[in-house]
Amino acid sequence: MKTPSRWLKRIYTLPAEHGAWALWLGPLAIGIGVAGWNDVPTLVLVLAQLFVFLSRQPLVILVKALAGRRSSSDVMPALLWFAGYATLATIFSGILIVSGYIQLLLVVLPIAPMLVWQVWLIRERSERQMTIELAGSGMLALAAPTACYVATGVLDTKALVLWVLCWLQSAAAIVYVYLRLAQRRLDTLPSLPERWRMGRRAITYAVANLIFAGGLALAEIVPPLTPAAFAAMVVQVIGGMRTPAIGAKPQRIGLAQVGTTVIFAALIIAAYRV
């Protein structure tokens, strides 16, 4: 007989990756920081997004158990937690929609196929791909425009631009984390040219984001200080390329990326506030 404590295990209730929290909370903080806090509607949105975010963890465990990748004893606990989270997410989302935030339904259009794709990859044991993580970061980055929408009542160009900025940052962060995870498996410090070769993709993403943000600033689509947030990421990648994370624990790498996301969010909010 299963004990109650088994059903309360963290593996069913909370995502294990620190970076996953940053990919959601970073864009959410930016959306709220730029557009403001609209009392109860914003609180309800935060709760709706929280339970959507949390529901992924038990869903992953459930799919793995049904696919034979985990014990069948995981099915019922995972199903219970997924149903609970999904129900709460539906309730809070429904409150917002009934309150007049109809355009939140547009968020379902990209998220639904993304979720189906991810479930299929989990069944096929192929979910550990950078491509799926880059696409998933775009879905989490929707926290920024939805926060703007709930605060202002308008899903305007500024909200969509914030989505793009957050997605670009998240994508570059994921590529950089993959670099750091590859570095931790090194036995010895490679030559400087080899370090730059390993980090070629990460620095390409970071520099491309900086150039893109600079172009938006010149076109007066974003505030003039916006590129500073992406410049900070370029500095981070260069430092990471010069000093590989040999033997570093994955948790340390994840926590470091959380700190970087905090800095990026603060700089973007400051750019818009100034």
Secondary structure, DSSP 8 states (H G I E B T S, - for coil): ---HHHHT-HHHHS-S-HHHHHHHHHHHHHHHHHH---HHHHHHHHHHHHHHHHHHHHHHHHHHHHTTSS-GGGHHHHHHHHHHHHHHHHHHHHHHHHTT-GGGGGGHHHHHHHHHHHHHHHHTT----HHHHHHHHHHHTTHHHHHHHHHHS---HHHHHHHHHHHHHHHHHHHHHHHHHHHTT-SS---HHHHHHHTHHHHHHHHHHHHHHHHHHHTTSS-TTHHHHHHHHHHHHHHHHHS--TT--HHHHHHHHHHHHHHHHHHHHHHHH-
